[in-house]
Amino acid sequence: MAVEHSAAPPSGDRARIHDIGYRTYDGPRLGRAYARRSLYSQSLRGAYGLGRSVKSKVLPMLLFAVMCVPAAIMIAVAVFTKAKDLPIAYTDYALVMQAVISLYVASQAPQAVSRDLRFRTVPLYFSRPIETSDYVRAKYAALASAMFILTAAPLLVLYVGALLAKLDFTDQTKGFAQGLVSVALLSLLFSGIGLVVAAVTPRRGFGIAAVIAVLMISYGAVSTLQAIAYVQDNTAVIPWIGLFSPVTLIDGVQTAFLGATSTMPGGAGPSTAQGVVYLLVVLGLVAAAYGLLVRRYKKVGM
């Protein structure tokens, strides 16, 4: 039976080394800061569908319009009726529109993190000069910035409209500044909660449902318990129940420190001492969200 032998290796005269054009990179090394800024800007643009398909732009742009249109209508009414003040306080606007805000967080938090988990691209980020903390800070800052744009834009519409309607400049400027502080805290808190919940699963649909459940069910449960306490004339416990919902936490902070009127039953907002507790809980949740995200991505990036 014949045995087929492999061809003999080429002799030294016939061996060739082919130059296929690979060259070492000799340009500038931009480092972690540049990578972090790039990830932040890309994530912020993605939160509004910029640089993505038309389909990806529809929901965030629609929610942005829904946030701003009521403010424009209020200004038109105030101008037409020659009102002496706006029909809504700057600090109340985000709480009234909380359902829209929650829907935005639920739709964009999974978009920010679930895709990287699903397609296993997180280790690729960490193969570059970027660490876990850089990735988390960029994603967190991007979603919080997108949230701040969403919530501050209607306040800007109200403020500019109020000045055009020749309302008191000092009062409107003070109210506008208080509103900006309120929505800044809201953006940090909601973004942190949304990202932590969304980072649990790589499936975007599950992430959306989970974020909506955490934000909306907690508010519904807290509001129900507060209403029961009010009916039973146990108003002292109402502010303490408010510690267990992101929406009522923001309500309590702005009631205690930003001159807002509480939306809790009977207007039983927290005292200044209780407001300190509210503020500490908000800051603690923001810090905890950051820590949990860092821990989560240390495991994912291995």
Steps between C-alpha positions, in 0.01 A plus 500: 500500500652830392561766760461861389774725635452874564693739287846584617548844658640764266873535488669809632519650151124471451386632847354852498387748768213710367439853627120527532502858621475472880664790677542585864293792630721801565229762556398664830381279786186677626451283808217436741361852517440512126344153501273598787390821326435312177289238677308776681423696183404187307269385780342846535430517128359149511257602776320713239560267208759725337734307274258208497205395286187713460306244702733555794430875497120477512436419866758731668410792275129438554545494877707819481216669311243371748705654782525841332157546340304541828747768610447689175121475542522632855701798382249572224216493753691723741570755228143492364339538843764749621560288808713631784678168545555167326228235544760255637814535709834411344559238769163335433535448126720188508278335763191563289678350198656212693332233285671637188833522682470143627422377150805680363728344763349158440560525125849650503671335798489155333611659173806636681615173656299198383639502146858478628403211727300318234768516232785448750685816398586606856832306508596679178464836675728382778762379254568868432647750749168523685405351834172388654453828685554695176231299321251540786565874541459562128173305478361648822593856404358458150158378615485759780585774247233374262251497788598853601445621144158334497391652831669840480383587146134557599614707799697717258187537286305610808772744606544665161123519456459653846753770418329571168171527690674760720459309824719595794862434401630427851224254589526318167879476513490364856232246409689397185822444699314292759344295222840432344641374830198274542520342154878459535446285810216317327720429197778353714264287706284367217801433276679303770197286578426444131856396416529261795175326411579490127851363559357187662379355169636518144146490360373849426132409530545356847703804600227740389232310692715476812584872508133597454403259778757638744413866437124481457407221743707655779326835450156338486563301816637798692216729386243241607655458844521877544133537403402232754703675771332831413151350517583348838625842618854367547669787316826474696595180320432634149847661448677184619308284253623733225854373547416184304429647155733697269223744408404579860866527595546785254171649617622496858838656424355789301228556760754524781769705323368650174180668612272256320155394611479130574276278289460254787146457643398806697820677398672323787850541369812432706642746749850638458644223720310237304615672180861436604414131522338518156808665352734245660288215363509650149878546510540153651296342222705682236825379659360148541391490135850597390658239726268224381569586136877487556464163672277368223739599221805367678338157471381553142836625379693196620 
